[in-house]
Amino acid sequence: MVTIKCRNMSFYNIQAIFFDKNGTLEDSEAYLRSLGQKSARMIDAQIPGIGEPLLMAFGINSDTLDPAGLISVASRRETEIAAAAYIAETGKGWFESLKIAQKSLNEAEKYLGTTPAPLFAGSLDLLQSLSAAGIKLGIISAATTAEVSNFVAQHQLTNYIQLQKGVDDGPSKPDPVLFLQACQDLGVEPGNTLMVGDAVGDMQMARHAKAAGCIGITWVGKSNHVQGADVVINQLNEIQIVAD
């Protein structure tokens, strides 16, 4: 087991660390903003006037993206349901509304292609050093499992990431069952496991699962986005291994 130190906080007997993907390891802001803008335009083309309210719901304001907004932190299914609710307000039936939302998000994804978003500075170095220290590593993301797997493959992280967990048809963050299932899959106890994420949902999930600790990272310097974290960092290299 390993001791992890972040600023003035130390976490002892750590066997595993789980990371969020979007906004934590992956600089996905530009992609998510484009996804929201494109899908909102597609929906607005069918239902004029809905585009602007949808963008606000997604957390998109002009060329800025709210890191705590819907399209940044919600699962794909939650995003579809939220968009469908706005469509349903125009008088369309629920199933038709859901179909329009799903189709628009799918087509927006196809339009944007599969070019991977870049890793944040220090992501690869940190994963390599943690893995070399014998710590088990995994990703718990609100993205789909397929998206998580693509992310790991595209950035050649397979040698470091031992668990790739997304949200498909089951529970989403902050449900602690995601964290507990991940611990079970890796054969570790929650009390020997850390969570690193950029959203309140990451912190709540880990706390409710009785994790050893929650490390909030805020690349944009807004600590309220990771309220509930044991320690807040601004760079991944602040996560340090303490030699025994």
N, C-alpha and C positions, 0 to 999 in steps of 0.2 A: 504494500500500500504506500501511497505517496502523499506528501504534504503540498498543498497548493496555496500560494500567497498572492493576494491582490491588494495593493496599497497597504492598509494597516490591518487587513483581515486575513487570517490563516484558516485553512480547512484541512483537517487531519484525516488520515486513513482513507484516502480517496482511491477508489478502484476504477471508477468510470466517470466520464463527463459527456453530457449530451448538449448539443448545440442546436439552436434554431438555424434555419437556412437564410431566408430573405431578411436582409437588414442586419444580419449577424456575421455570417461567413461570406455571403454573396451581396455585392453592391447592385441590388435589383431595382433601385429607384426608377431609373430611366425606362426599364422594360415595363414595370408595373404601371407607370404613368401612361405610357403609350398604349398598353393593353386597355386601361380604363377609358382613355380618350377614344380609341378606335371603336370599342364596343358601344360606347355611349352614342357615337355618331351613327353607327349602324342601327341602333334602336330608334334614334331620333328620325332617321330616314323613313321608318315605318310609322312612327307615332310622333309627329312634329311637336316640338315644345318640351319633350321629356329629357332632352340631352343635358341641359344645364342642371336641373335638379339631380340627375343621375351622377354627374361629375361631382357635385357637392357631396352626395352620399358616399361616393367612392373615396372621398378625401383629396380630390384634385382641384386645385385653384390655379388657373392659368398654367404655368409651367412648374408649379410646385406640388409636391406630394406630401400629405400628412403621414408621417411614419406610424401614427396610431390610427390611421383611417381604415375604412373597410377593406379596400383592395390591398392594403399593406399587410393586414394581420388576419383577416378572415379566411376560412377555408374556401375552396372553390364552390362547394355546395352552398355555403352561407352567402357567398357573393351572388350566386344565381338566384337564390331565394329573395335576397334584398332587392336585386334589380327587378325581379318579377313582381314584387310588391308595389314598386313604383309604377310598373306597367298596368297592374290590376287597378290602380287608382283611376286610370283613364276610362274604366268601364269594361275592359276586356275580361274574359273568364280566366280563372286561375291557371288552368292547364295550358291554355293558349299563351298566357303571360309567361309561364315558366319555360315553354318551348321557345318563345322569342328570345328570352334572356340566355338560355343555354346555347342556342344556335349563334347568337351574336358573339358571345364570348369565345365559342369554338372557332368561328370564322376570323375573329380578331387575332387569336393565337396563330392560326395558319398564316395569316397575312404577315405577322411579325417574324415568322420563321423560327428556326431553332438555334440561332446564334446565342451562345451562352453569355449570361451577364458575368462581369469580371468578379474575381474574388477580392475582398477587401485586403488592404495591405496587412501583411502579417498572418493571414489565415493559414497558408501552407506551412510556413515556418513553425507556427504554433502546433498544428496537427502533427507534424513530423516529430517535434520534440516531445510532445505528450505521448505519442505512440512509442517512441524509443524508450521512454521511462516506464513502459509497461501498463499504461493506463488504457482501458478500453474506451473507445470513442464511438459515438453515434449521433445521428441527426433526428430530431423530432420537429417536424414542420407542419404548418397548416396547408402547405402545398400537397398535391397528391403524391402517393408513393412513387408513381412513375416519374413525376417531376424531380423528386429527390434522387431517384436512381440515375436519371439523366444528368443531373448536376454532378453527382459523384463520378460518373463515367467521363463526362466532358472535361472535368478538371483533373482527371487521373488521381482520384483520392481513394481508390479502392483498397490500397495497401494500408490506409490509416483508419478509414471509417468502417466499423464492423457492423453497424446497424443503421438501416435506412428506413425511417418510419414517417409516412405521411398520413394525411386524412383522406379517406375514401368515402365509404358509406357509414363508418362508425362515428364515435364521439370525436369532438374537436377540442382544441384548447379553450378554456383552461381545465377541462375535465382531467383529473389526476390519473384516470385509467390509462391514458396514453403513456404517461411516465412509468407507471407500474408495469405495464406490458413490456415496455422497452427494457426495464430492469430485469424482468423475468427472462426476456429473450437473450440478454447478455450474461445472465447468471450472477447478477450483483444485487446487493441490498440497496434500497433507496437511501438509507442512512450513510452509505459510502459513495454517494453519487452527487455530482454537481450539475446544475443547469445553467447554460449561458444563453441569454436571449436579449432581444431589444424591445420587448413589449410586456405590458402588465400581465397578459395571459400566460406568458412563459413563467413569470414569477409565481402567479397564483397556482398554476398547475404543479410546479415543483414543491411549493410550500404545502399544498394539500396532500401531496404524496409523501410528505415527511422526508424530503431530500436533505442531504448534508448542507446544502447551501444554494443560493441563487445569485448569480453574477449578472448584473444588468449592464449591457453595453449600449451607449448612446453616441453614435458617430456625429450626431447633430447637436450634442451638448444639452439635451433636454431630459433631465433626470426624472421628471414626472411621467415620462413614457415607460419607465421601468420601476414604477412605484412598488415597493414591497421587496426590492432586491436587498440582499445582505450587504453588498458593496456595488458601487457603480463605477465603471471604467469608460474611458474614451478611446482606448486602443487595445487591440488583442494582445499586444506584447506586455501588457500589464498583468497578464495571467502568467505567473512564474512558478517553476518547480523548485521546491526547497530541498537541498541535498540533506540526506539523513546523516 
